[in-house]
Amino acid sequence: MDYFESCVSAAERLSLEFAPSQIPEGEERLALAASFDECIEATGLEPLNYDVNNADEVAALAEVTIQLGYRLDETAVADDPRFDAALDCFQAHELLFPGRFESN
């Protein structure tokens, strides 16, 4: 592993350790969810069905896949620019999905 890769790896580990302390609650969480919903709708998708207080990223991504007209096992969804746009929404609102920060 070169120096750059080592730095990126360390930054990712630190981010995963720090992020859970930043997960919003209450009104702040509702505002984040509203922003996420707006982002998803801007991609041309319908609002996703998820529990704001216990958002399941895997289930939400499955719903995106289905809304885009793909089967859940269809890898072609990854080539769809609308899927990329939706992924950008998930990334920008990652604190809405705390399950991504859990240790495996």
Backbone torsions as a table, in degrees:
resi	resn	phi	psi	omega
1	MET	NA	128.4	179.7
2	ASP	-81.6	175.3	-175.6
3	TYR	-59.1	-45.2	-179.0
4	PHE	-60.5	-48.8	179.8
5	GLU	-61.3	-36.8	178.4
6	SER	-64.2	-42.0	179.2
7	CYS	-66.3	-43.3	179.3
8	VAL	-62.9	-43.3	179.3
9	SER	-61.1	-44.0	179.1
10	ALA	-65.0	-40.7	179.3
11	ALA	-64.1	-40.4	178.4
12	GLU	-64.7	-42.1	178.6
13	ARG	-62.6	-43.9	179.4
14	LEU	-63.7	-41.3	179.0
15	SER	-61.1	-44.1	179.6
16	LEU	-65.4	-30.3	178.1
17	GLU	-78.5	-34.4	-176.0
18	PHE	-83.2	-36.2	-173.1
19	ALA	-54.9	-44.8	-178.0
20	PRO	-56.6	-29.7	178.6
21	SER	-74.2	-10.8	-178.3
22	GLN	-102.5	-0.8	-177.6
23	ILE	-65.0	120.7	-176.0
24	PRO	-74.4	158.5	177.8
25	GLU	-132.5	166.5	174.7
26	GLY	58.5	-135.6	-177.4
27	GLU	-59.9	-36.7	179.8
28	GLU	-63.6	-39.2	178.4
29	ARG	-67.2	-41.1	177.7
30	LEU	-62.7	-38.2	177.6
31	ALA	-66.1	-39.7	177.7
32	LEU	-64.0	-41.9	178.7
33	ALA	-63.8	-40.9	178.5
34	ALA	-63.4	-40.7	177.7
35	SER	-64.4	-41.5	177.3
36	PHE	-61.9	-45.7	179.6
37	ASP	-59.6	-42.9	178.0
38	GLU	-62.3	-41.2	179.4
39	CYS	-62.7	-46.8	179.5
40	ILE	-61.6	-45.0	-179.8
41	GLU	-64.3	-31.6	178.2
42	ALA	-66.7	-19.7	177.3
43	THR	-82.4	-6.4	-178.9
44	GLY	96.8	3.7	179.1
45	LEU	-90.2	158.9	172.9
46	GLU	-76.3	157.6	176.3
47	PRO	-55.2	141.9	-179.2
48	LEU	-84.3	150.7	178.5
49	ASN	-95.0	105.5	179.6
50	TYR	-149.7	157.0	177.8
51	ASP	-86.1	113.9	-176.8
52	VAL	-55.4	-35.9	-177.0
53	ASN	-86.9	-7.5	179.8
54	ASN	-150.0	57.2	-173.7
55	ALA	-68.1	125.8	-179.7
56	ASP	-100.1	105.8	-176.0
57	GLU	-62.5	-40.6	-178.7
58	VAL	-62.6	-45.9	179.3
59	ALA	-64.8	-39.9	179.1
60	ALA	-65.5	-41.4	177.0
61	LEU	-65.5	-35.5	176.5
62	ALA	-63.5	-40.9	178.5
63	GLU	-64.2	-40.0	175.9
64	VAL	-59.0	-47.7	-179.1
65	THR	-56.9	-46.3	-178.8
66	ILE	-67.3	-43.0	178.8
67	GLN	-60.4	-32.4	179.8
68	LEU	-78.3	-5.3	175.6
69	GLY	92.4	19.1	179.6
70	TYR	-108.4	153.9	170.8
71	ARG	-77.3	156.8	-178.2
72	LEU	-63.2	-26.7	-179.7
73	ASP	-95.4	8.0	-175.7
74	GLU	-91.0	113.3	-176.2
75	THR	-75.4	-14.2	180.0
76	ALA	-60.5	-21.8	179.2
77	VAL	-57.0	-31.5	-178.4
78	ALA	-65.7	-20.5	179.1
79	ASP	-92.3	-3.1	-177.7
80	ASP	-83.6	121.3	-179.4
81	PRO	-61.1	-25.5	176.8
82	ARG	-68.4	-33.9	176.8
83	PHE	-67.5	-42.3	176.6
84	ASP	-59.7	-41.6	178.7
85	ALA	-63.0	-41.2	178.1
86	ALA	-65.5	-40.0	177.1
87	LEU	-60.4	-37.0	176.5
88	ASP	-60.3	-38.0	177.3
89	CYS	-63.7	-43.7	179.1
90	PHE	-62.2	-42.7	-178.8
91	GLN	-65.8	-43.5	-178.2
92	ALA	-68.2	-21.0	-177.7
93	HIS	-120.4	34.4	-174.0
94	GLU	-57.9	-27.1	-179.2
95	LEU	-71.0	-10.9	175.4
96	LEU	-75.9	-18.2	-175.6
97	PHE	-120.2	74.9	-174.2
98	PRO	-64.3	-17.5	179.2
99	GLY	-59.4	-26.1	179.8
100	ARG	-69.6	-14.0	-178.1
101	PHE	-100.8	-1.1	-180.0
102	GLU	-74.4	142.8	177.7
103	SER	-73.9	142.9	178.1
104	ASN	-97.4	NA	NA
